[in-house]
């Protein structure tokens, strides 16, 4: 029973690592193809939060997944991500909806933002917050992190598969040889 459980755990871990690798490769490819555009994965845009303007809800180093939404779907108190006039990406809470756009404010800020967010600058609504995952994503996107968390597990997976296949091959030969005796 323990051996079966270990095998199932190894299989699930391998599938998880493979999914992470596919996700990272897809997002990295998108980012390299168009650096000015935020990569998207099934309509969700992964972003790392850089400031504490949204504490305590969202902290610097958290990873957020922003779901692409139309401006008509945004309501007061929603947390949205948008581009400012100077093309910075900002995530703040909607404090007022007007016909011209949205007034926003960081939860940790004392005053509302000095600009209005228009539908053109809206990226989407925050759908998922992963605490501290942004630090991990930033590390994994570095050369050392990519080598440790993507290439190394991939190579280990291949080595284990080659070892298992070789072992099965020799076990079959041994079984065939012993059955002839």
N, C-alpha and C positions, 0 to 999 in steps of 0.2 A: 504493500500500500504506500509506504514512504517513498519508494522509488518512482511509482506512478505520479505521486504528488509533485515530486521534484522535477520530473520530466514535463508535467503540465505547467509548472511555474516557469521553467526554462523556456518553454514554447511561448507562453504569454509574454514573458520579458523580451524575447526575441521579436515578437510581433510589435510590441510597444516601441522598442528601439527602432525597428524598421519604419514604423509610422512617423516617429520623430524625425528620422533621417529624411524621409520623403518630404515632410512638412518644411524642414529647414532648407533643403535643397530647392524646393519650389519657391519659398519666400526669398531666398538669396538670389535665385535666378531672376525673379521679378524685380528685385531691388537693383540688380546690376543692369538690367535691360532699360529701366527708366528710373534713374536715381531721384528725380523730382516727384515721383508718384509713390504713395504708400502701398506696399504690397498687400494683396488681398487673398484670402483663402476661404472659398465658399461664402463670399460676402462679408467676411470678418477681417478687420485690419488689426494686426498685432502691433502694439506700440509700448514703448517703455516710458514710464513717467519720470521726468527729470527734476521736478520741483515738489515742494510740500504745500503748494497752494490749495490743494483739495483735502488736506488732512482734516479730520481723522479718517475719512472714508477711503481716500486714496493717498498713498505716500510715495515719495521719491523711491525709485527702484522697483515699484510694482509694475506688473505688465497688465495692460488692459486690452481687451478685444472690443473694437468698435464696429457695430453693425451699421452698414450703410442704410440711411433712412432719408425719406423726403422731409422737407421742412414742415409740411402739414401734419406729420406724425409727432412732432416735437411739442411737448407741453412744459408748463412751468414745473420746476423742480427736477426735470430730467437732467442728467449729466451728458453733455455733448462734447464732441471734439470738432474743432474747426481751424481754419487757417486765418491768421491775422493779415492785415494789409501788407506787412513785410514778409509774408509767407511762413511765419512761425506756426507750428502746430500747438494748439492750446486745448486743454480739457478743463471745462468749468461747468458749473450748474446754471441752468436757465432760471433767472429770477423774474423775468417779465417777457411776455410774448406780445409783439406789436405787429401791425401790418407791414412795417419796414424790415422786421427781423427780430432778433432776440437780444435782450440785455442779459449779460452773464456776470458771474462773480465766483471767485474761488472760495470754497468753504472756509479756508483759513485766512482769507483777505478781509480787510476792514471796509473796503469800498468796492462798488461795482466796477466792472471794466469800463474804460472810457470809450469803447467802440461798440457798435452794434454788429451782431453777427447776421449776415444776410444768407439767404438760401444758397447762393453761389459758393460761399465759403464753408458751408456745413459739410463735414466729413461723415458724421453719423452720431449715433447714441452709444454710450458705453453699455455693453451687454455683460461682460465678464471682467472681474478684477482678480488677478492672481498675485497675492502679496509676495514681494521680493523676487518674483520670477523674472523681472526685467534685468536684475543683476546677472542672473544665470544666462539669460538670452544674450546679453551684451558679451559675457565671457565666451559663450559658445560661438558667437559670431567672430571672435578673434581667431587668429591663426592657431595659437596654442589650444584654445578651447575647442575649436573645430577638430583639431587632431585628436585631442583626448576624448571628446564626447561623441564624435561622429565617425572618424576614420578608425580609431582603435577598436570600438565595439564592432564595427563592420568587419574589420580584419579578423577579430576574434571569432565572430559568427562564421566566417568562411573557414577558418582553421578548424573549428569544432565540427563543422559539416564534413570537411575533408577527412578528419580523423574518424568520425562516425561511419562514413561510407567505407573507408579503408578497413576498419574493424569488422564491419558487416561482411565485406568481401572476403576477408581471410577466415571469418567464422564459417561462411558458406563452403569455402574450400576444405576446411577441417571437417565439416559435417559430411561432405561428399567423400573425402578420403576415408573416414572412419566407417562409412556405410558400405564401402567396397570390401572392407576386411572381414 
